[in-house]
């Protein structure tokens, strides 16, 4: 087997570092963020339940994907909140708007996921 050289090695190193950063964030969220913990629990329930609800692999992917989307939006909302808090903890209209928009995105995904499941069940 030929060892990786040049660009290939740089690419693999970036992938590895990105994965390590992602796992560090996942550990932090799993330990400290209740909403993330609840949504991961929901995902764990959705994985086998979607097998019974869906009739196709495409349907399974949509059902599980709707819950993954919810988790992803929660992660991004937490990132927005952390970035805003790093800038300032004092009241700021723009920071409040950024946090409110992140919260609204979570609300949309909270409505979307059960809607997708309801349509599949009906």
Secondary structure by P-SEA (a helix, b strand, c coil): cccccaaaaaaaaaaaaaaaaaaaaaaaaaaccaaaaaaaaaaaaaaaaaaaacccaaaaaaaaaaaaaaaaaaaaaaaaaaaaaaacccccaaaaaaaaaaaaaaaaaaaaaaaaaaaaac
